[in-house]
Amino acid sequence: MDTDSAETCGKCDKTLKSEHKVISCFTCKQFFHSQCQGVSDAKYEFISNQDDNSGIVWFCKACKRTTSGMFQHIANLEIRLSTIETERQKEKHEMSVLQNLVNALNKRLISLEESVGHIQENEESNGEQLDTIKDAVTCMLREVPQTTCIEARFESIEHSLKQVSSLPSMESRSISLENISTIEVANELDDRQQRKGNLILHNVPETESQGEDEVIVSSILTHILGKEFHIPNEDERVRIYRLGRRVTGRTRSIKCHLKSEDLCEQISIQSRKLTQSHQFCQVVLQPDLTFRQRTHIKQLVKEKKRRNSLARDNNDEADWIIRDSKLYRKRDIYV
């Protein structure tokens, strides 16, 4: 870095001589006396001994102020780019998993269609049995409540198909697959999984604040569990909120979100205690169902009324009931 030219120090403006300790700025390319820039002798010796490929450079005080922010910005950009690349790889993996899921579902649906076609051509079955299988195939997501395992769901349908194929020949009726989308299957199962930690409380009187709602729901859950339970609950990460906008004369339901699915199931099982409580007997506790599940329940209720009405018209016992999202006759359950 020494020079015999007529260069002057960028700080003191004095001529630089060969016996002076001279250092050059990487950015502005000016030369300086090392003392004018506050560079110690040890640091000067270290910098002077580096070659051009070492990657070690020196900045004068003026350039250091302007470049420090730039280098920090570059460092932040590199971190951000690394984060984006990580997220991209994660999303790429998730898309690959989803594509594999869709492909598997398509293969299983094709297999089911072939099985159904075989039954149509070669087997005749009892009408009521075929209705059950038709519901299982066309309403894949509704007949088995709270199913989150796709493999188990298809195994259940295939098992039902095998049972039908072994029945003796009777009245022949058609079975069809009606607009089942594999993407809808995946979305429905994901929606059900997300709702498994939720409970819906109906007929809880309206209050004036969130805090009052929390006190009432705390009392209800305490009564069900038989032990103190407070909301907000940091351990269980419980939160509640009213569904919909406040309307005069109408009581809004309350959604209770519990991170623990085991706690949610425990509360659901013991919720029958509410009917024995004078204070909370009007409160109804239900799982958080998807739109498909709610639609299916409404259809079951309508069909139950129709069958019971038909039974009464025929002087038969109106004993059709709903259990596990299916219709049964009491006489068949309690035999």
Secondary structure, 3 states (H helix, E strand, C coil): CCCCCCCECCCCCCECCCCCCEEECCCCCCEEECCCCCCCHHHHHHHHCCCCCCCCCCCCHHHHHHHHHHHHHHHHHHHHHHHHHHHHHHHHHHHHHHHHHHHHHHHHHHHHHHHHHHHHHHCCCCHHHHHHHHHHHHCCCCCCCCCCCHHHHHHHHHHHHHHHHCCCCCCCCCCCCCCCCHHHHHHHHHHHHHHCCEEEEECCCCCCCHHHHHHHHHHHHHHHHCCCCCCCECCCCEEEEECCCCCCCCCCCEEEECCCHHHHHHHHHHHHHHHHCCCCCCCEEEECCCHHHHHHHHHHHHHHHHHHHHHHHCCCCCCEEEECCEEEEHHHHCC
